[in-house]
Amino acid sequence: MKILILYRPESEHGRQVEEFVHEFQRRHGPRRLEILNLDSRDGIATATLYDIVQYPAILVIQDDGVIQKVWEGDALPLMDEVASYASV
């Protein structure tokens, strides 16, 4: 599984997401964490593919591309909750 974070770095939630990523990696290691800028080609394509409409978004994706869990919007989930999905 991998954890994918979609966000806009130059937005009001940019710093919050970057602090979440930094602290998550400090606590849990890299854990296949992938960060995508929503303004990039890959970010737009991924948001469209998974029908993400609120940002930031954190997705836990299985190796076959199926979404295991999604969190959307300003209220970020608990880091341990994200890590528990990713360790399955």
N, C-alpha and C positions, 0 to 999 in steps of 0.2 A: 504494500500500500504506500501511497504517497500523500503528503499534505500539500495542498495548493492554496496560496493566498493571492487573491486578486484585489488590487487597490490602486489608487492614484497617489503617487508620492507627493505631488504638489497640491494636495487637498487638505481640508480641515482634519481629516482622519489619518493623514500620512504619518505623522510623528507617533501617534498612538499605535499604529500597526507596526512600525519599525521597532518600537520599544517592546511590543509583544513578541516579535520575531527574535530579537536579541535575547530576551529573557527566556523564551522557549528553548532556544538553542543552548543557552547556558545550563538550563535545568535538565534537558532531555537529549542533548546532542543533536546532530543534524536531522536524523530520522526522515530522510528523504523529503525535506522541506523545500518547496519550490515557490518562489515569489514572482508574480507577473504584474507588470504595469498595465493597467487597463487601457492606456493610450497607445500601447504597442500593437503591432499586428497580431502577435500570438495572444496577447491579452484579450483583444476584441474577439478573436476567433474562439477562444476558450469560453468566454462569457456567453457568446452566442450558442455554442455547442451545448453547454449545460444550463442554458436558460436562466442565467444569473442577472437579476435586475436591480438589486440593492448592493451597495458597496460600503465598506469592504466585505468581502466574502471569503470564507474559509471552507474548502472542500476536502473531504477525505475520499480518495479515489482508489479503488481496487486496481490491481495490476492489469486487469482486462478492460479498464476504462469505465467501469460501473461506479456510480457515486454511492458511497457508504453513508455519508452524512454531510450536511451543508448547514453553515451558519451564515446569515446575511444581515447586514445593517451595522449600525454603530456599536451595539452591545456585543463585544467580543466574548467568546466562550471562555471558560476556565481552561488554563493550559493543560492541567491533568486530564480533563475530559477529552481534549483534542488528542493528547498522547495516548490515551486508552484506546481510542478508535484506531489509531495508526499502528498500534502494537498487535492487533488481532491477526 
